[in-house]
Amino acid sequence: MSDATDAPVVPPMPENLPEPAKGRRWPHPLVIGLAGLVVGGAVAGLVWGLVGSGAGTSPGVSKPAETFTMKGNVKLVLSLSEALQELSQGGQCVPRHSGPYTDIQEGATVTVYSADGKVVATGALQQGVPSATDCTFPFAASGVPEGSKFYQVEISHHGKVTVSSAEARAGKFTASLG
């Protein structure tokens, strides 16, 4: 059994505690964090504004080229039997079941190339409009950059057709298949 004399002795508290050191106190960490966010956001906004306006570009470095939407038509020439089939289908262009142009239908890929052969835009054939001799599929390819001497357009995998820059911008591209 322990007796009262075995209890640890705690020294008495001094009566005159020293004052905390006088001087600058740092703000609360939350205030520092919020100030950092504000300053960081301001710097990011300034950089974004300079880059977006072109003010931060170096001399000799051009801005991105303006773009346009190339529009055109692809005509799929029909045989007499195919033309009769179109008429029997209620005047709608129907996909061919055989031959090299079975892929020429709504949704087929249109690829636009620049004069140096780089892919610059893609689009798709829209629903075909039949006539007595062909089905005409309109298309649009957006984001074509200005400035190429000419463009080449490929419908699905059927080879490239060259179009002048002026005709491309004016929406005067036309190709015939079949």
VENHUBEL-V981043 format. One line per field, one symbol per residue. ss: DSSP state (h for helix, s for strand, l for the rest). psi: psi as a letter, one per 40 degrees, with the letter a starting at -180 (. if undefined). burial: b if it has 16 or more other C-alpha atoms within 10 Angstrom, else e. A space follows every 10 residues. Layout:
BEGIN
ss = ???
psi = ???
burial = ???
END
This chain:
BEGIN
ss = lllhhhllll llllllllll llllllllhh hhhhhhhhhh hhhhhhhhhh hhhlllllll llllllssss sssssssllh hhhhhhhhll lsllllllll llllllllss ssslllllss ssssssssss lllsssssss ssssslllls ssssslllls sssshhhhhh llsssssl
psi = iiideeiihh iihidgiiii hiahhiiidd dddddddddd dddddddddd ddeedeiihe hiiiiiiihh iaihhhhiid dddddddeef fihiiieiae feegiheihh hhiideeihe iiaiiahihi adeihhhiih hiehhieidi iihhhbffii hhiiddddde ffhhihi.
burial = eeeeeeeeee eeeeeeeeee eeeeeeeeee eeeeeeeeee eeeeeeeeee eeeeeeeeee eeeeeeebbb bbbbbbbbee ebbebbbeee bbbbeeeeee bebbbbebbb bbbbbeeeeb bbbbbbbbeb beebbbbbbb bebbbbeeeb bbbbbbeeeb bbbbbebbbe bebbbeee
END
